[in-house]
Amino acid sequence: MNRKTLVLPAVAGLLTPVLAACGGSDSGSKSGNAIVVGTTDRFTATSDAPAPLDPAYAYDVGTWNILRQTVQTLMTQPKGEGDPVPEAAESCSFTDSGNERYACKLRDGLSFANGDKVTAEDVKFSIERALRIKADSGVAALLNTIDTVETQGDREVIFHLKTADATFPYKLSTPVAGIVDPKDYAKGKLRDGFEVDGSGPYTVKADVKDNAIVSATFTKNASYKGSLKVNNDQVVIRSFDDADAMGAAIDKGDIDVMTRTMSPAQIDKLDSGSDENVDLVDMPGLEIRYLAFNTNAPTVKNKAVRQAMAQVINRGELVSKVYGTQAEPLYSLVPATLTGHSNSFFNKYGDPNVAKAKDLLTKAGVTAPVKLTLHYTTDHYGSATKQEFEILQKQLNGSGLFDVSIQGHPWATFRPAEQKGRYDVYGMGWFPDFPDADNYVAPFLDKDNFLGSPYSNSTIQRTLIPESRREADRLNATKSLTEIQDTVAEDVPVLPLWQGKQYVAARDDITGVSYALNSSSTLQLWELGRGVSG
C-alpha cells in the first residue's frame, strides 16, 4: 500500500491544491471497463425533499458531486492553484472598478446533451429560476447579490450586482448557477426525482430503489465543450450503507475508488500499509464540524447557556479520541488554513474551564443543570459521528452544569427537522461551496441562511459581510472577517468543533486519484483513468 500526501499551501486569499501524481501514470486509458466509485452518501427523495438533484434545491456535498459532473457552470474551480477559470464561458470578468458588473461570453457551439443549443437566455433563465424558487435548502442565498441578469445576443451574459462581491466568480462555479434547459426544468417549480440534464462532461442515469439512488452511471458526453479534460468513458458511483461495506467492496475489487466517508479506523488501517493493492491519498481539508443552535428555543435562548457549552467542551480530547491525526480542533467557523481566520473562540474562552462556565450561568440567573438534547445525523457524516456525540455528552454532563441526552436520526429526516426548527441543538458539517472565508460566514449568518437559523445580527449582515466582499485582495478583508468571528464567539449561534482532512482510497491501477477531490471536496470524476496495476 502506498500512502500519498497532497500538501496544500495557503496562498494570498485562497487555499488551492498543489498537484501530485498518484497510482501510476497520469495518461490513463480512456477506454475499458467503467471505473466504480464508492460512497456512503445517500441520495433520497422524500415528501420533504422530493427534488434532491435539482440545481435550484440541492445543497449538500453528495448531491453537488452528482451535479458538478452533469450540469455545466460558467466558471469552475481549477485543480491547480488560482482563481476560478471559465468553463461554459469563454471569458468572464468584472467590467467596473467596484466589482458590481460581471460579464461573461459563452463558448461558441455549446449544446445540452440532448442537442439543444445553449444560449445566454438559458443562463439567465437558470439563474433567475433558482432565485425565483428560493428553495428552503437555502442554496439560492449564494446568488443573493445579483440584482438583474442581462443578455446581449446568444452568447453574452451580464450580471448587475446589488453590492460589490469579489467572490462572485466563485459563486458562478457552484451548481446552483448550473445551466439548465427550459424544456426540462419548469420556470417556477422544482424538478422532482432523480433525472438530471445539462451540458456538462457526463450524462447520468440513476438506478433507484425505494426512492433512493443505489448507483448512478456517468457516461462521457460526446457533445461536451468546456475546459475539462475527461480521462474516462464511464464512471459508476455506488452508494453503500456504511464504511465497512464500502471497504469490503474495494478489498474484493468490486469498486475501484473509495471516497467519503471512510471511518477513522479504516483510514488508520490503510495508512498502516496493510493492503498493498490500495493507495490512500490524504490532503488538508476545509471540512468543518460544529454545533448549531435554534436561538429561539427556550433551553438555549439565553446566550449564557451557549457560552457555557463553549467554555466546557474540550475539542482536543474530542478530536484525539475520535479522529486522531485525521482532524484538529477548530476555534472559529473559518478554517485555520484560510486567509481571514481568527481563533476567536480560544481568544474568548481559552482552555476548558468548568468554574468559568458555572460563573457564566450564575451571572445570567440560569439554574444548573441545564437539560438539553443534542441531535446528530446517523448516516451523513460517517460512522464516527455517534462516538463524537457520546464524548460531547460525557464532557457536558461531567461538568455538572448540563443534563444532556443525545439522539441520532437519518439525514432524510434530520435535515428537514433541523430546517423547521425542531431541534434546539444539533450537529452539522460544512464542506465549502468555494475556498474563501466568506463561504464560512455568509451561509450561517446572512439573511436566508441555509440553517434556517433565527439568529440575526444587523451589523454582520448590513456592514461587515458587504465590507468583506468589496475587497478583491482578500487580505484586506481580514479586519471585517475578524470582527464577524469575534461576534460569533460572543453570541455563539454556532459552536465550531473541528476541521478535518480529506481522503480518497483507490486500487493501484487507477490514475488521477490525487486530483479526484479539490480543496472544496468537489468530486472530479473526469480526472480518473485506468492504468497499469502496480
N, C-alpha and C positions, 0 to 999 in steps of 0.2 A: 504494500500500500504506500503510495506516495502522497504526502501531505503538501499542499501548496498554500502559501500565504500570500495574499494580494495586499500590498501596502497602499493605503490611500492618504496622500498628503493634504493638509488643509491649505488651500490657496486663497488668495485675497478674495473674500466674498463668498466663495463656494467650495464645496468638497467634491472632488471628482477623481475617478479611478486612474491609477497608472496601470497600463496593460501588461499582462504576463501570459506566457504560454502555459498550457496545461494539457496533459494527457496525450501528447504526441503532436504531430504536425497540424498546423492550422489550416492546411489545404485539404480539409476533409472531403470525402466523397459526396457528391450531390445526388447520388442515386442509391439504390439498395433499399433495405427494409426501413420502415418508419422508426424514428427514434422515439422511445417511450419514456415519458417523464412522470414521475410520481409526485403526488402532493397530498397533504391531509386537508387542504382547503375543501370546504363543502359549498356546492352551488345549488341552492334550493329555492324553489318558488313556493311562496305561501300566500295566504289571504292578505297578510300584512305587507308582503313584498312580492307581488306577482310578476314583476318585471326586473329580475335581478341583473340582466345583461343589457338593459337599455342605457346608452351613454348618458342620458339625462337623469338617470337614477343611480347607477352603480357607483359605490364609493367605499370599496374596501380593496385590499391588495389582490385578493384572489380574482374577483370579477374584473378588475382593471387589467390583470395579466392575461385574461382572455381578450379583452377589447383592444389592448395595445398591439396584438398580433393581426387584428382584423379590420379595425376602424382607423383610418388614417387621420393624422392631425397635421396642421400647418407646419408645426415645429416639432422637433424631437430632441430628447436629451442624448448627447453623444456618449459613446462608450469610452472615449478618452476625455481628458480634461478640457474644460472650456464652457462657453455659454451654449444655450440651445441652438441648433442648426436647422435650416429649412428641411422639411420632409415633403408634404404635399405641395408646399410652396417652393417656388424657385428662388425667391428672396423675400425677406421681411426686415423692416427696420422702423424705428421711431423717425418721424419726419419733422419733429419740432424739438426745441431745446428743453421743453418742460415735461417730456415723457407722457404726453396726453393724446398723441395722434400716432397710431401704429398702422403701417400699410404693408400688405403682402401681395405678391404676384404669384398665382398658381403656375405650376409646371404645365407646359404645353402637352396636350394629349392625355390628360388624366381621365380615367374612367373607373366606375364602380365595377366590381367583379361580374355583375350581370350585363355589362356592356354599355350602360348609360353613361353619358358624358358627365364629368364632374365640373361644375361651374362655380363662379363666385356666388351666385344666388343660392347654391346648395350650402355653401359655407355660412352665409347669412341666415338661411333657414335653420341650420343645425344649431347655431349659437343662440338665436332668438328662441328656438324651441325649448332648449334647456332652461333659459331664463323665464320663459312663459310658464312652463310646467312647474318649475320651482319645487322639485320633489322633496319629500320630507327627509330624505337622506342627508340633505344639506349640501350636496355637491355643487349646486348652482352658485353657491356663495363664492366659488373660485372665479366666477365671471362677473362679480358684482361691481367691479369698477368700470364696466362697459356702459356707456351712455347710449350710443347708436352705432349701428353697423351699416356702412355704405358700400355699394358695389359700383364699379366702373367697367363696363364691358363684361366679358365672360371670365376674365382672369384676375381682376384686381379687386381686393377687399380692403376697406379702410375702417379701422376701429377708432371711434372717438370716445375717449375715456372721461369719466366724471372727475377724476382726480389723477394726479401723476402716479404711475405704477411701474417702477423699474423692473418688477418681477413679472410683468405681463407676458413676455415671450415664453417664460416657463409655464405659465398657465395655459398657453395655447398648445403646449406639448402634452397636456393631460387628456384622458378620454372624454371628459365632459365637453371638450372642444372638438371631439371627433366629428368628421364629416359624414353625414348620413344622407341617403336618397329619400326625398319626399315621397316617392312611390311606396317605400317600405315603412316609413315612420310617420305617423299622424302628427299634425301640427300641434295639437293641444292635449294629446293622450299618450301615455307610456305604452310601449310595445310589450305585452305580456309574453311570458315563456322564455325559451332559450335560443331563439333564432337571432342571428347577428349577420348583418350585411354591411359591407363597406368597400373601401378601395385599398386596404392595407396589404401587407405581404402575403397573407394567407386568407383562405376561406375556412369556415369552421362548420362542422356537423357534430351535434351533441347526441350521445346515447343517454337517454333519460329513463329512469326507473323511480317510481314513487315520488314524482315531482322533484327529483334531484338528478344532477348530471353524474353518471357513472364514469364516462370518459368523453373526451372531446377530441376529434380528429382535425388537425390543421393541415390543409393541403396548399402547396405553393400556388399563389395567384398569378396566373400567366399574364394578366392584364396590369399587374402592379408596376407603377413608375414612382420612384422615390429615391431617398438617399441610402436605403438599407440594402446590404448585400445578403441574399438569402442562401445559406450554405447547405440546405437540405430540401428534399421534395415533400416530406411529410413528417409531422410530429404528432404524437398522441399524448394527451395529458390524462392520466388515470387518477381518480380520487380514491383515497384509502381512508378507512375508519380511524386508523391510528398510526403512529410512527412505527410500531413493531411490525404491523402488517406490511407497511411500505418497505421497511428494512429487509424483511424476509423476501420480498419480491426482487429487490436488487441483488440479494445474495444468490437467488436462483437464476438470475438473468432474465426475469420476466419484465423488468424495466431497466432502462439504461442510465437514468439520471434520477436523483432524489433531491427534492427541494424542500421548502418549508412545509411542515415544521418537523425537523428531527428532534428527538429527545436529547437532553444533556448527556445521558448515559450512552446513547447511540453515537453521538459526536465523539465522546471520550474513547469509545471502543475503536472507531475508525482512526482516530488520531494516534492510537497506540500501535498501529501497523498490523492489526490482526487480519486484515483482508488485503492480500496483495493484488487483487483484481479490481479494487475500487479506490479511486482517488478522492481525497477530501480537499476542498478549496475553502479557506476561510478568509474573510476580509472584514475590516472595520465596518460597522453598520450604523445606520441612522434610525433604526427602530428604537422606540421608547415604550415603556410601560408606566402606567400611572393609575391612581385612584381618582375618580371623578365624583362630584357631589351634586345632588339636587339641592341647591342652596335655599330653596323654599320649603324643604321638608322640615318639620318641627324638630327632629332629632339632631340635625346638623345646621339649622338656620343660624344659630349663634356661631359666629366665626371662631370663638374661643374653643369650641369643640374640634373644629377642623385644625386649628393651630396646635391644640394639644396632641392630636394624632401626628402632626408633622414633627412635634417635639419628641414623641415616644418612639416612632418607627426607626428601626436600625437597618438601614439599607445595606451596610456592609455585611451584616450577618445574613440577611435575606439572600443576597447575591451569592455569597460563599457557600451556603448550604444547598442552594437550588441549582445555580448556574455555574459556579466556579469561575474559571477564567473566560467563560463564554459571554460574560456581561460585566458591567461595572456600575457602581452607584451613580445616580443622577440627581442633581440638586437644582434643576431648572427644567422647564419644558423644552428649552433649546439644547440639543446635544452638545457635549463638550468640544466636539471637533468642528463646529460651525462658527463662522465669524458672527459675533454678536452675543455669544454665550456668556452668561454670568452665573456664578454659583450662589444665586440669591437665597435659596433655602438654607444652605450651610451658613451663609453670612448672617442670617437672621436667627437660626435655631442651634447652630453648632452641632456637637455630638448629642446623641440621645440622652435625655435627662428627665426622669420621672418627676423630680421635685419641681422643675420649671413648668412642666405640663400641669401638675396639680395646682400650681400658683395661677396659671392662666385660667383654669376652670373656676377656681375660688374667687378671683377678682371679678369674673363675669357672672357670678352667682349661679353657676351650674353645679348641680349635685351629682357627685360620682357614686357608683359607676354609671356611665352613660351607656344605655343599651342600644346596640346597633346590629344590623345585619349587613355583611359585606357580600355582594353578589359578583359572580365571575362566570365566564363562559367556558364550558367544558370541552369544546371541540373547535375552537378558532385560533388559539394562540399556542397550542401544544399541550402535551400531557403533563408538563411540569407546572401548569397554572394552579392545579389543585394544591400541590405541595406549597407553592408560593403563598396561597391564601391561608393555608394552615399555619404557616410561620407568622404571617401578619396577625392572625387571630391570637396566637400564643403570645406575641410581643405585646399587643394591646391589652389582653386580659391579664398578662403578667404584671402590668403596671398597677393593677388595682383600680385604675381610673375608668376602665371600659368593661362592658359585658357584651362581647362580640360573638355572634354566630355567623356562619358562612353558608351560602347556598350556591350551587352550580346549576347552570342552565345551558341547553344547546343554543348556538348562535341564532338559529332561526327564530327562537322565541326571546332570547336575551336582548338582541338589538332593538326590536320594536318596543319591548317593555321599557328599555332604557330611554328611548326617544320620547316615550309618553310620560316620563317622569315617575315610573312605578318603583324605581329603586332609589333609596336615599344615598347609598354609597355603592359604587361598583367599579370593577377593574376593567381597564381598556388598554389597548395598544395603539400605536400610531406608526405607520410607515409613510414617509413623506411623499407628498404629491410631487415635490421638487426640492432639491437640496439647498434651501435658503431658510434663514431664521424666521422670515415672515410666515412660512408654512407651519411653524410650530406655535405661532401666537394667534394669527387671524382665525384659523379654523375653530379655535377653542373660545376666543374672546370677542370676536366681532359679532355684528348682528347676524341673525340666521345661522349661528354656529352649528356645526354638524352634530354636536351632542344634544342639541335642543336645550342647553343649559339656561336656566333663568338668570344666571349671574350676568350683570351688565355694569360696565364701568365707562362712563361717558368720556373721561379723559383718554382712556385707551382707544376707544372707538373713534372719537372725533378728532383727536390730536395726534396721539403717539403712533398709531398704525399708519395714518396718512403721511406723517413726517418721515417715518422709516422708509416708506415706499418711494419717496421722492428722490432718494439717494441711489444713483446708478452705481457709485462706488460704495459697496456695502459696508466698508469700514466706517464710513461717515454716518451710517445708520445705528452705530453701536450705542450712542447715548440714549436714543429713543427706545431701543430694544432693551437696554438695561433697566430703564425706568419701568417698562412693562413687566419684566421679570421680577423686579422688586415688589411691584404691586401685587402680583400673583402670590408671592411668598407671604405677603401681609394678609391678604384676603383668603387665600387657599381655596379657590373654586375647584382646583385640581391639585393633586399631590404627586409630583414625579417620583418614580422609584428607581428605575434602572435603564441603562442604554445597552443594547446588545450587538454582538457581531452577527454576521450572516454567513450561512454555509450552503454549499452545494456538494453533493457526492455523485460521482459518475464512474461507470465502468471504464476501464482504461483504453478502450478503443473509441471513446467519444472525444471529439476535439471541440475547441472553443469554449470549454467549461468556465474558464476564468472570466469570460465575457457574458456568461448566461444571466448574471444579475448585475445591474448597475447600482450606484450608491443609494438610489431611491427604492431598492428592492424590486425594480422592474424586471420581470422575466423577459429575456430577449431570445426567443426560440430560434430566430433566424441565425444566431451565431453558432449553433450546434451543428456538428458534422460527424460523420463516421469515418474513422481512420483505421489504423492497424493496431491490434491489441499488443500490449507490452511496450 
